[in-house]
């Protein structure tokens, strides 16, 4: 007998393509759409940032949630909720309209009210459920921005029987961002009477962490890959939360993110000029030639093209590229296409590299979705030398597009890419262990050497293209977790 569909409220600060700075947006959008397609009742709440492009949005005010007020500590805030649907999508999402908080140039700010912006999002998602009479089986919160939901449901909203059976799940996408504020923000949380429930050592030090509070009170904790779930139990990756996470180890599970193969599929991708498949790879070479010509790179049939699509930040291991790639470009024939933006020191490096090697390196500063897809489809090798990587998605896109990933053995990279062994013909990419120039240099040289053996190279490509990291598989793991929680409740 079929199980009853789940009722899920998902509160998030990002959602592709409306509001995105990283993988959080891709995951919340793809997971919620997958759950909806499976017949579950999913209610997503996202701030209606003024930066959202409404061109492809069908928006309707929710009549019974207009011009409401909420008190956040001493602040009285007016808000409304609109329902919205993206063109071509089935799932309706809910946009939290509050210009005083979300009419800003970017998603995140350094403003003095940053904590209020996301406390308010969290509480508004809970109160949306109340106004709708929607009793979620699971309240799914993501990163520090909505991590206060578990403590709110156990305190301010504990009186409401609507949430009597609601379980909370907190997904940690990147533990490096914890929402740490001065303890004076306690008054704005509305929980001054519950100060004893917060982490007391932090409070004594004059700080309050939203993420740590979520870790304390969520019914289940997830991270975005099994390896990352193990890594954050140790000081090097735990970012100060390792002791608390070890205490909650039995409630912590790593679930590798999935890939939306409706968007990332070389056989159907509308953003690339030539389609191809594992059995018909000719289109990949055509994409490579077209891209290199587009970017002003000198094309040769046997010249490997390395691609990078990345945020230019400390996490992404750009310093290894700085140490290794200039020398390799002097010694070995290959070209490189880089798309990204971030820290000025890394942007300056890639600008310099392009100037030093004209016709061999192209750097596009910023983000361009079409170019991101095209690089994945055109490159022979994709470079991800991350210092740490909770999950990562580009390596999984690369596998699907027959682009051999070079990755470090960390987080989701370790879970999704297996070192290719020419003797056995098994494996999907090049994996290096130590975060240093020697390890990365070995990886790039190994990939360039293997490229010369086209029989082995095509075997590695097809191994990667056969991998299945779809949300059909990964989403089922979330559903089983949600089911376990609701069965425990029963």
Order of alpha helices (4+ residues) and beta strands (2+ residues): beta-alpha-beta-beta-beta-beta-beta-alpha-alpha-beta-alpha-beta-beta-alpha-alpha-beta-alpha-beta-alpha-alpha-alpha-beta-alpha-beta-alpha-beta-alpha-beta-alpha-beta-alpha-beta-alpha-beta-alpha-alpha-alpha
